[in-house]
Amino acid sequence: MTQAGRRALLWALMAPVLALALVPVTPGARASDETVRSIAVLYPDIGEPYRSVFTTIIEGIEDKTKGRVAAFAVGANPNVQEIAGELRRRDVRAVIALGRNGLKLAAALERPLGIVAGGVISVPESEADGAAVYSLAPDPGLLFTRLKTLVPAARKVTVIYDPKQNTWLIRLAREAAKAQGLELVALEASDLKTATRLYTEMLAGCDPKRDALWLPQDSTTVEDSAVLPLVLREAWNLNLPVFSSSIGHVKRGALFALYPNNMELGRSLANSAQIYLSSGALPSRGMLPLRDVLTAANTRTANHLGINLGDTQLRIHAVFPEP
């Protein structure tokens, strides 16, 4: 697997962020361009290999802004007043917050700021209302497009989700399914027991020739130690296509998944911040699905399902099992 694929896998498996304490900005962080100076990045102060993920996102931000931005690595106990003072001194007017805690910190800063967030799967709607929050959850429309490319006979997609985590995403998925001519069966499960029962019923009654199963990023319904092995084993026996929003599931046997293109994600975050600086308004607010994606596929599963990945003309960026 490529270095980008390894970084993406680590990103997908890490817990969605993490802790915050101010680390001084490097001397070269300031740039002469006024727009660049007006943007700051808050990112988690963590070690490798995860730090490289955030480094790549920041590289994308700086590629878009054409200059170095003020980047603050923050850890367990942030000094909000100190951070606020530094941002005020630099006349920062837009903050790019990476991770759940980064978003919380940005929201706690008592000054008018345009807040663009990334590196989260989902946040409560009340927290996302005032910001543009780029989720790590891939756009359902992109997932369904890949599904139709790999499995043209697919007609129905089933997904089991926790409404507390993914109601916003399922709302988008319903529209995306219609656009692709797919029937979406979205089943709610607020606990592991319910999710297990629904998977068992779905697998017992599915038609592998026209059905597919979507595994979202959902800590309730896609539990890694018990539910995931059960689902993948039974799907294999049934020849049922399973696709996912997590690259880690492809490593374990799902047919394909979409995962973040961290450089492009950085560019998208910077673009929203630049729009805010030029217009005084964010281009959009609330939860936004991930559209800066790469594709991972499992060749063993594809061969088992009779799919020749080479015939699809679909670009695969990460392959499992690793060559």
Residue pairs with C-beta under 8 A, 6 or more apart in sequence:
1 9
1 318
1 319
1 320
1 322
1 323
2 317
2 318
4 294
4 317
4 318
5 247
5 294
5 296
5 317
5 318
5 319
6 49
7 49
7 52
7 53
7 56
7 262
8 247
8 259
8 260
8 262
8 294
8 296
8 318
9 247
9 248
9 251
9 259
9 318
10 49
10 50
10 53
11 50
11 53
11 136
11 259
11 260
11 262
12 136
12 246
12 247
12 248
12 259
12 260
13 248
14 50
14 53
16 99
16 100
16 119
16 120
16 121
16 136
17 44
17 98
17 99
17 100
17 101
17 102
17 119
17 120
18 44
18 46
18 99
18 101
19 44
19 45
19 46
19 75
19 76
19 101
20 42
20 44
20 45
20 74
20 75
20 76
20 77
20 78
20 101
20 102
20 105
21 45
21 74
21 75
21 76
21 77
21 78
21 79
22 72
22 74
22 75
22 78
22 79
22 82
22 83
22 86
23 45
23 72
23 73
23 74
23 75
25 70
25 71
25 72
25 86
26 71
28 68
29 68
29 69
29 70
29 71
30 37
30 68
30 70
30 90
31 37
31 65
31 67
31 68
31 69
32 67
33 65
33 66
33 67
35 65
35 274
35 277
36 65
36 66
36 67
36 68
36 69
37 70
37 90
37 91
37 92
38 91
38 92
38 93
38 94
38 277
39 61
39 65
39 69
39 70
39 92
39 93
39 94
39 95
39 96
39 270
39 273
39 274
39 277
40 69
40 70
40 71
40 72
40 87
40 90
40 92
40 94
40 95
40 96
41 58
41 61
41 69
41 70
41 71
41 72
41 95
41 96
41 97
41 98
42 72
42 74
42 83
42 95
42 96
42 97
42 98
42 102
42 105
42 106
43 54
43 57
43 58
43 71
43 72
43 73
43 74
43 98
43 99
43 102
43 119
44 50
44 54
44 73
44 74
44 75
44 98
44 99
44 101
44 102
45 73
45 74
45 75
46 54
53 262
54 98
54 119
56 262
56 263
56 266
57 98
57 118
57 119
57 262
57 263
57 265
57 266
57 269
58 69
58 71
58 266
59 263
59 266
60 262
60 263
60 264
60 265
60 266
60 267
60 268
60 269
60 270
61 69
61 96
61 266
61 267
61 269
61 270
62 68
62 69
62 266
62 270
63 263
63 266
63 267
63 270
64 266
64 267
64 270
64 271
64 274
65 270
65 274
69 96
69 270
70 86
70 87
70 90
70 92
72 83
72 86
74 83
74 101
74 102
74 105
78 105
80 105
80 108
80 109
83 105
83 109
84 109
84 110
84 111
87 95
87 109
87 111
87 113
88 111
92 113
93 112
93 113
93 114
93 276
93 277
94 113
94 114
94 115
94 116
94 273
94 274
94 276
94 277
95 106
95 109
95 113
95 114
95 115
95 116
95 273
96 116
96 117
96 118
96 269
96 270
96 273
97 103
97 105
97 106
97 115
97 116
97 117
97 118
97 131
98 117
98 118
98 119
99 119
99 120
100 120
100 123
102 117
102 119
103 115
103 117
103 120
103 123
103 127
103 131
103 133
104 127
106 113
106 115
106 117
106 131
107 115
107 127
107 130
107 131
114 273
114 276
114 277
114 282
115 130
115 131
115 132
116 131
116 132
116 134
116 269
116 272
116 273
116 276
116 282
117 123
117 128
117 131
117 132
117 133
117 134
118 133
118 134
118 136
118 265
118 269
119 136
120 133
120 135
120 136
121 135
121 136
121 137
121 165
121 217
122 135
122 137
122 165
122 166
122 168
122 169
122 287
123 133
123 287
125 168
125 286
125 287
127 133
128 285
128 286
128 287
129 285
129 286
130 285
131 282
131 285
132 272
132 282
132 283
132 284
132 285
132 286
132 288
133 286
133 287
133 288
134 265
134 268
134 269
134 272
134 288
134 290
135 169
135 287
135 288
135 289
135 290
136 217
136 260
136 290
137 166
137 169
137 216
137 217
137 245
137 289
137 290
138 245
138 257
138 258
138 259
138 289
138 290
138 291
138 293
139 172
139 176
139 289
139 290
139 291
139 293
140 169
140 172
140 173
140 176
140 177
140 289
141 172
141 176
141 179
141 180
142 258
142 291
142 293
143 176
143 214
143 243
143 245
143 258
144 157
144 173
144 176
144 177
144 179
144 180
144 182
145 180
146 243
146 256
146 258
146 295
146 314
147 154
147 157
147 180
147 182
147 212
147 241
147 243
148 154
148 180
148 182
149 312
149 314
150 241
150 255
150 256
150 297
150 302
150 307
150 309
150 312
150 314
151 212
151 241
151 255
151 305
151 307
153 209
153 210
154 182
154 210
154 211
154 212
154 241
155 181
155 182
155 183
155 210
155 211
156 182
156 183
156 184
156 185
156 207
156 210
156 211
156 212
157 177
157 182
157 183
157 184
157 185
157 211
157 212
157 213
157 214
158 185
158 186
158 187
158 202
158 206
158 211
158 212
158 213
158 214
159 170
159 173
159 184
159 185
159 186
159 187
159 213
159 214
159 215
159 216
160 187
160 188
160 189
160 195
160 198
160 199
160 202
160 218
160 221
161 167
161 169
161 170
161 186
161 187
161 188
161 189
161 216
161 218
161 221
162 188
162 189
162 190
162 195
162 218
162 219
162 220
162 221
163 188
163 190
164 190
164 220
165 218
165 219
165 220
166 216
166 217
166 218
168 286
168 287
169 216
169 287
169 289
170 186
172 289
173 184
173 186
174 184
174 186
177 183
177 184
187 198
187 202
189 195
189 198
189 220
189 221
190 220
191 220
192 220
192 221
192 223
192 226
192 227
195 220
195 221
195 222
195 223
195 227
196 226
196 227
196 230
199 227
199 230
199 231
202 213
203 231
203 234
203 235
203 238
203 240
206 213
206 238
206 240
208 238
208 239
208 240
208 241
211 240
211 241
212 240
212 241
212 242
212 243
213 231
213 235
213 240
213 241
213 242
213 243
214 242
214 243
214 244
214 245
215 222
215 228
215 231
215 242
215 243
215 244
215 245
215 246
215 249
215 254
216 222
216 244
216 245
217 245
217 246
221 227
222 228
222 246
222 249
224 248
228 249
228 252
229 252
231 242
232 242
232 249
232 252
232 253
232 254
234 240
235 241
235 242
236 253
236 301
236 304
239 304
239 305
241 255
241 305
242 249
242 253
242 254
242 255
242 301
243 254
243 255
243 256
243 257
244 250
244 254
244 256
244 257
245 257
245 258
246 257
246 259
247 257
247 259
247 296
247 318
249 257
250 256
250 257
250 296
250 297
250 298
250 318
250 320
251 298
251 320
251 321
253 298
253 300
253 301
254 298
254 301
255 297
255 298
255 301
255 302
255 305
255 307
256 295
256 296
256 297
256 298
257 295
257 296
258 290
258 293
258 294
258 295
258 296
259 293
259 294
259 296
259 318
260 290
260 292
260 293
260 294
261 292
261 293
261 294
264 292
265 290
265 292
267 292
268 291
268 292
272 282
272 283
272 284
275 281
275 282
275 283
276 282
276 283
294 317
294 318
295 314
295 315
295 316
295 317
295 318
296 316
296 317
296 318
296 319
296 320
297 309
297 314
297 316
297 318
297 319
297 320
298 319
298 320
298 321
299 309
299 319
299 320
299 321
300 320
300 321
302 308
302 309
309 316
